[in-house]
Amino acid sequence: MGIDWKKYTYPDLYDELIDANGKPRTIAEPLARQLANMDPEDLIRLKQTAELAIKEMGVSFTVYDAEGGSIDRQWPFDILPRIMGSREWTVVDKGLKQRAKALNMFIDDLYHDQRIIKDKVFPKEVIAKSKNFRKQCIGMNPAHGIWAHICGSDLVRHSDGNIYVLEDNLRVPSGVSYMLENRQVMKRVFADLFSEYSILPVDDYPSQLFDTLAALSPRPAAYPQVVVMTPGIYNSAYFEHSYLAQQMGCELVQGSDLIVDDDDCVYMKTIDGLERVDVIYRRVDDLFLDPEVFDKTSMLGVPGLMRAWLAGNVALANAPGAGVADDKVVYAFVPDMIKYYLSEEPILPNVPTYLCMRDDECKYVLENLEKLVVKPANESGGYGLLVGPQSTKKEREAFAKLIKADPRNFIAQPTLNLSTIPTLFDGKPEPRHVDMRPFILSSDQIHVTTGGLTRVALTKGSLVVNSSQGGGSKDTWIIDEESI
């Protein structure tokens, strides 16, 4: 009858719900008790209920194949939540705010005086070969000095029990809509646990996002016109674009819905004529934003958009050029940025990182590929990386050639023993590796989601959690420990 947690086995790793003695962690005891009283058939039925809810809600994501085609898939979701205490989360919250503040100061410095380079804290050659440094943004002063208004930082817990920042996503970070929908599904599946636990809310994210965007408006309007700009229905994150626009009560637009007039202001085409736009939450990559400045063949952008932004007549979030910090080589220097700009010690540590642009570190990486995770500087979604312990000799030889051809473009990190969490398979829990992506909003103030999108590697033993690579997700519960 029910789950016998003593039979739940996992490698010598940190498990988020079960301790090393096979007992539920204190904060997970109410959940563990309920699960222990359920038959596998009950759990399968609850999982089916969740899957039906996801189908009814239309929660999907798009996967691209090698031939350039796309497939819409139902969002993969596991009903066993990830649980963390509010005291631990308070430290994470402070660390993420510290990190976001330093990153924004770094970006602003790069497009102005470049003091961090002049003081030899950050190497000039990294920017010289950056794919996301935009010369067109030099001298720009966005509102509040903020460039990355929405940041998604990926967190992992190592077997030592400590939380590390794995990477920062500052271009067009996605996934927050799934975090919100996961919570709605869980309220249907485990409604009684929401009355037993005091779970901190995430439902206020759309209003927090709108307030963040509205604070950027160049006009002192009581109700600034905020729009969400999408590349269109074939984009992998289109569900999120439409979801956030609907939740914020904003218009969802494509580039063809906007024009820049002779006054260098942006206007939206409506049935009542042109209506001025104050803030654009753009989910379109820099290079497709404005064919006058970037890719001249782009059909996704708006001619003159950069001109309007540089004139201060419209706010763009995230700002063009913010992606300069969305670089895994830049990531290695974030602790130095925190010390340099804030005169503080980093609250959240980085994962130890080897830079292949440094001869001695490159030599070590090439000699130890079978032990390391090697990542290209500007890929995302789990693409283009080498997981050394799970790689073949042929794959390692191919990566060695890539590294030697362009050392600046690669970093390497130790293969972390990511924490595990019980995940249902045929009504029985099995350990699977997880990470978490909280979202940080920055404008006139900084707000961090209470928790984030927990991503789980559904394949046994896999360390790759991205949905595009076969991963799934879980709801994240931050529990108010004072209420227990």
C-alpha positions in Angstrom: 0.0 0.0 0.0 1.4 3.4 -1.0 5.0 4.4 -1.5 7.5 2.8 0.8 10.2 5.5 0.9 12.7 3.0 2.4 12.6 1.3 -1.0 13.3 4.5 -2.9 16.9 4.2 -3.9 19.3 6.7 -5.4 23.0 7.1 -6.0 25.2 8.8 -3.4 23.7 12.2 -4.2 21.6 14.9 -2.6 17.9 14.1 -3.0 15.5 17.1 -2.7 12.8 15.1 -0.8 14.5 12.1 0.8 17.5 12.3 3.1 20.5 9.9 3.2 18.7 7.7 5.8 15.8 7.1 3.4 13.4 9.3 5.4 11.5 12.3 4.0 13.1 15.6 4.8 11.3 17.5 7.5 9.7 20.0 5.2 8.5 17.2 2.8 6.8 15.0 5.5 3.2 16.1 4.8 3.6 15.3 1.1 5.4 12.0 1.9 2.6 10.9 4.2 0.0 11.5 1.6 1.9 9.7 -1.0 2.6 6.8 1.4 -1.2 6.3 1.7 -1.8 6.1 -2.1 -1.7 3.0 -4.2 0.3 3.2 -7.4 -3.0 3.1 -9.3 -4.0 6.3 -7.4 -0.8 8.0 -8.4 -1.3 7.0 -12.0 -4.8 8.4 -11.9 -3.5 11.7 -10.5 -0.9 11.8 -13.2 -3.5 11.2 -15.9 -5.7 14.0 -14.3 -2.7 16.4 -14.6 -2.1 15.4 -18.2 -5.7 15.9 -19.1 -5.6 19.4 -17.5 -2.5 20.3 -19.5 -4.3 19.2 -22.7 -7.4 21.2 -21.8 -5.3 24.2 -21.0 -3.4 23.9 -24.3 0.0 23.9 -22.7 2.5 22.9 -25.4 6.0 23.5 -26.7 7.6 23.2 -30.1 10.5 20.9 -30.9 12.5 21.4 -34.1 14.0 18.5 -36.0 17.2 18.2 -37.9 15.4 18.9 -41.2 14.0 22.3 -40.0 10.5 21.0 -39.3 8.6 21.5 -36.1 6.4 19.4 -33.9 4.0 20.7 -31.2 4.1 18.5 -28.1 2.1 18.5 -24.9 4.1 19.9 -22.0 5.8 17.1 -20.1 4.9 17.4 -16.4 5.5 15.3 -13.3 3.1 15.6 -10.3 5.6 15.1 -7.5 6.7 18.7 -6.6 10.1 20.1 -5.6 10.0 21.5 -2.1 12.3 24.1 -0.5 12.1 26.0 2.7 11.6 29.7 2.8 14.8 30.3 4.9 17.0 28.7 2.2 15.1 30.5 -0.5 15.7 33.9 1.2 19.4 33.4 0.7 18.8 32.4 -3.0 16.6 35.4 -3.5 19.3 37.8 -2.2 21.9 36.1 -4.3 19.9 36.4 -7.5 19.2 40.1 -6.9 22.9 40.7 -6.2 23.8 38.9 -9.4 21.2 40.7 -11.6 22.3 44.1 -10.2 26.0 43.4 -11.0 25.2 42.0 -14.5 23.2 45.1 -15.4 26.0 47.4 -14.1 28.5 45.3 -16.3 26.4 45.7 -19.4 25.9 49.4 -18.9 29.7 49.8 -18.3 30.5 48.0 -21.5 28.4 50.4 -23.6 29.9 53.4 -21.9 33.3 53.8 -20.2 34.4 50.1 -20.0 36.0 50.7 -16.6 36.0 47.0 -15.8 38.3 46.5 -18.9 40.5 49.5 -18.2 41.0 48.2 -14.6 42.0 44.8 -16.0 39.2 43.0 -14.1 37.7 41.8 -17.4 39.7 40.8 -20.5 39.2 43.1 -23.6 39.5 40.2 -26.0 36.3 38.6 -24.7 34.3 41.5 -25.9 36.3 41.8 -29.1 35.1 38.4 -30.1 31.6 38.6 -28.6 28.8 37.6 -30.9 26.3 39.6 -28.9 28.1 42.9 -28.3 26.2 45.5 -30.4 28.2 48.6 -31.4 24.9 50.3 -32.3 24.1 50.4 -28.5 27.2 52.3 -27.4 26.3 55.4 -25.4 22.6 54.4 -25.0 21.1 55.1 -21.6 18.1 52.9 -21.0 15.7 53.7 -18.2 17.1 53.1 -14.7 20.4 51.9 -16.3 18.8 48.5 -16.7 19.5 46.4 -19.8 18.4 42.9 -18.8 14.9 43.4 -17.4 14.0 39.7 -17.4 16.7 37.3 -16.5 16.4 33.5 -16.0 19.3 32.1 -14.0 19.7 28.3 -13.9 20.4 26.9 -10.4 21.7 23.4 -9.6 22.4 21.7 -6.3 25.5 19.6 -6.0 26.0 16.5 -3.9 27.6 18.7 -1.3 24.1 20.2 -0.7 25.1 23.7 -1.9 23.3 25.6 -4.6 25.3 26.9 -7.6 24.5 29.2 -10.5 25.0 27.2 -13.7 24.3 30.0 -16.2 22.4 33.2 -16.8 20.0 33.8 -19.6 19.6 37.5 -20.5 18.5 37.6 -24.1 15.0 36.3 -24.3 14.7 33.8 -21.4 11.7 31.5 -21.6 9.9 29.1 -19.4 8.0 31.3 -16.9 4.6 30.5 -18.4 5.2 26.8 -17.7 6.1 27.7 -14.1 2.7 29.4 -13.8 0.7 26.7 -15.5 2.4 24.0 -13.4 1.1 25.7 -10.3 -2.5 25.7 -11.7 -2.3 22.0 -12.5 -1.0 21.1 -9.1 -3.8 23.0 -7.4 -6.2 20.6 -9.2 -4.2 17.5 -8.4 -3.2 18.2 -4.8 -5.8 20.7 -3.7 -5.8 19.4 -0.1 -2.0 19.9 0.3 -2.3 23.5 -0.5 -4.5 23.9 2.6 -2.0 21.9 4.7 1.1 23.7 3.5 1.7 27.4 3.3 3.1 27.6 -0.2 4.4 31.0 -1.3 2.5 32.2 -4.4 3.9 32.6 -8.0 0.6 33.8 -9.4 1.5 37.5 -9.1 4.3 37.2 -11.7 2.2 38.7 -14.6 1.4 41.8 -12.6 5.0 42.0 -11.4 6.1 41.7 -15.1 3.6 44.4 -16.2 4.8 46.8 -13.4 8.4 46.1 -14.4 7.7 47.0 -18.0 5.4 49.9 -17.3 8.2 51.5 -15.2 10.3 51.8 -18.4 7.8 53.9 -20.2 9.3 57.1 -21.7 6.0 58.9 -21.3 4.5 59.7 -17.8 1.2 58.1 -18.8 -1.0 56.6 -16.2 -1.6 53.6 -18.4 1.4 53.1 -20.7 0.8 51.1 -23.8 2.8 47.9 -23.3 2.9 45.2 -26.0 4.4 41.7 -26.4 6.3 41.3 -29.7 6.5 37.7 -31.0 8.1 36.2 -34.1 4.9 34.4 -34.7 3.1 31.1 -34.3 5.9 29.0 -35.5 8.3 30.1 -32.7 9.0 27.4 -30.1 7.9 29.7 -27.3 4.8 31.1 -28.9 2.6 29.6 -26.2 4.4 31.7 -23.7 4.3 34.9 -25.7 0.5 34.6 -26.1 0.0 33.5 -22.5 1.9 36.4 -21.0 0.2 38.9 -23.2 -3.2 37.6 -22.2 -2.3 37.5 -18.5 -1.0 41.1 -18.5 -3.9 42.4 -20.6 -1.5 43.5 -23.3 -1.6 43.3 -27.1 0.3 40.5 -28.7 1.9 41.9 -31.9 4.3 40.9 -34.7 6.7 43.2 -36.5 4.1 43.9 -39.2 1.7 45.3 -36.7 4.1 48.1 -35.8 5.5 51.1 -37.6 8.0 53.8 -36.8 6.7 57.2 -38.0 8.6 60.3 -39.0 8.6 61.5 -35.3 10.7 58.4 -34.4 7.9 57.0 -32.3 6.5 53.5 -32.5 2.9 53.0 -33.4 0.6 50.0 -33.4 -1.9 49.5 -36.2 -5.4 49.2 -34.9 -8.9 49.4 -36.4 -9.2 52.9 -35.0 -5.9 54.0 -36.5 -2.4 54.3 -35.2 -1.8 54.1 -31.4 1.5 55.0 -29.9 3.4 52.2 -28.1 5.5 53.0 -25.0 7.1 49.6 -24.1 7.8 46.5 -26.2 8.5 43.2 -24.4 10.2 41.7 -27.3 10.7 38.0 -27.8 12.6 38.5 -31.0 16.4 38.2 -31.2 18.5 41.3 -31.7 19.5 40.5 -35.2 15.9 40.4 -36.5 14.6 43.5 -34.6 15.3 46.2 -37.2 16.2 45.6 -40.9 17.6 49.1 -41.1 20.3 48.3 -38.6 20.8 44.5 -38.4 19.7 41.8 -40.8 18.3 43.6 -43.8 16.3 40.6 -44.9 14.4 40.2 -41.6 10.6 40.1 -41.9 10.2 39.8 -38.2 11.3 43.2 -37.1 10.2 46.8 -37.5 12.2 49.3 -39.8 13.4 52.2 -37.6 12.8 50.5 -34.3 16.4 51.0 -33.1 16.1 54.7 -34.2 13.1 55.1 -32.0 14.8 53.3 -29.1 18.0 55.3 -29.3 15.9 58.5 -29.4 14.3 57.4 -26.1 10.8 57.3 -27.5 10.1 53.6 -26.8 11.5 51.1 -24.2 12.6 47.6 -25.3 12.8 44.8 -22.9 15.3 43.2 -22.8 17.3 46.0 -24.3 19.3 45.2 -27.5 22.8 44.4 -26.6 21.9 42.8 -23.2 22.9 39.5 -24.7 26.6 40.4 -24.3 26.3 39.0 -20.8 24.5 35.9 -22.0 27.8 34.4 -22.8 29.2 31.4 -21.0 32.7 33.0 -21.0 31.3 36.2 -19.5 29.5 34.0 -16.9 32.9 32.9 -15.5 33.6 36.5 -14.5 30.3 37.3 -12.7 31.9 36.8 -9.2 34.6 39.3 -10.1 31.8 41.7 -11.3 30.0 41.5 -8.0 33.2 42.3 -6.1 34.1 45.1 -8.6 30.8 46.9 -8.9 29.2 46.2 -5.5 32.2 45.6 -3.3 30.5 42.5 -2.0 31.3 38.8 -1.8 29.1 36.7 -4.1 26.2 35.1 -2.2 25.6 32.3 -4.8 28.8 30.6 -6.1 29.5 29.8 -9.8 30.2 26.3 -10.9 34.1 26.1 -11.3 34.7 27.0 -14.9 37.7 26.4 -17.3 38.2 29.0 -20.1 39.6 27.4 -23.2 40.9 30.9 -24.3 43.6 30.4 -21.6 46.3 28.1 -22.8 46.9 26.3 -19.5 43.2 25.7 -18.9 42.6 24.7 -22.5 45.4 22.1 -22.2 43.7 20.7 -19.1 40.3 20.5 -20.8 41.7 18.7 -23.9 43.4 16.2 -21.6 40.3 15.6 -19.5 37.4 15.7 -21.9 36.0 12.4 -20.6 35.5 14.0 -17.1 34.1 17.4 -18.1 31.0 19.1 -19.6 32.1 21.3 -22.5 29.8 24.1 -23.7 29.9 26.6 -26.6 29.7 30.2 -25.4 26.4 31.2 -27.0 24.3 28.1 -27.5 21.2 27.4 -25.4 18.5 24.8 -24.9 21.0 22.0 -24.2 22.4 22.1 -27.8 26.0 21.8 -28.8 27.4 20.6 -25.5 29.6 17.5 -24.7 28.8 15.6 -21.5 32.2 13.9 -21.1 31.3 10.8 -19.0 28.5 10.0 -21.4 30.4 10.7 -24.6 32.1 8.4 -27.1 35.7 8.6 -28.1 34.6 9.9 -31.6 32.5 12.7 -30.0 35.4 13.8 -27.8 37.8 13.8 -30.8 35.3 16.0 -32.7 35.0 18.4 -29.8 38.8 18.6 -29.4 39.0 19.8 -33.0 36.3 22.4 -32.4 38.1 23.7 -29.3 41.4 24.0 -31.0 39.9 25.8 -33.9 38.2 28.5 -31.7 39.2 28.3 -28.0 37.4 31.5 -27.2 34.1 29.9 -28.0 34.3 27.1 -25.4 34.2 26.7 -21.6 34.3 23.5 -19.6 33.0 22.6 -16.1 33.3 19.5 -13.9 30.5 17.0 -14.3 28.4 17.9 -11.3 26.5 15.4 -9.3 23.1 17.2 -9.7 20.6 16.6 -7.0 17.8 14.2 -7.7 14.1 14.1 -6.9 11.4 11.4 -6.9 9.7 11.3 -10.3 6.8 9.0 -11.2 7.1 6.1 -13.6 4.2 3.6 -13.7 3.1 4.8 -10.3 6.5 4.4 -8.6 9.0 7.1 -7.8 12.4 7.0 -9.4 15.3 9.5 -8.8 15.9 11.9 -11.7 18.3 14.9 -11.9 16.9 18.4 -11.7 17.8 22.1 -12.0 15.7 25.2 -11.5 15.2 28.4 -13.4 14.0 31.3 -11.2 13.1 34.6 -13.0 14.5 38.0 -11.9 12.7 41.2 -13.0 14.6 44.5 -12.9 13.5 48.1 -13.5 13.0 50.6 -10.7 13.1 47.6 -8.3 14.2 44.0 -8.4 11.7 41.1 -8.0 12.5 37.4 -7.9 9.9 34.7 -8.4 9.3 32.6 -5.3 10.7 29.4 -6.7 11.0 28.9 -10.4 10.6 26.4 -13.2 12.1 23.1 -12.0 13.2 21.0 -14.9 13.8 17.3 -14.7 15.7 14.9 -16.8 13.2 12.2 -17.5 15.8 9.8 -19.0 17.4 7.7 -16.2 21.0 8.9 -15.5 20.7 11.9 -17.9 22.0 15.3 -16.8 20.2 17.2 -19.6 16.9 18.7 -18.4 15.9 20.9 -21.3 12.4 20.1 -22.7 13.9 20.3 -26.2 16.2 17.4 -25.2 13.5 15.2 -23.7 13.3 16.8 -20.2 10.1 17.5 -18.2 9.1 19.9 -15.4 7.7 20.0 -11.9 6.0 22.6 -9.7 8.3 24.2 -7.2 7.0 24.8 -3.7 8.7 27.3 -1.5 7.2 26.6 2.0 6.8 29.2 4.7 8.6 27.3 7.5 7.1 29.5 10.2 3.7 27.9 9.4 4.9 24.3 9.9 
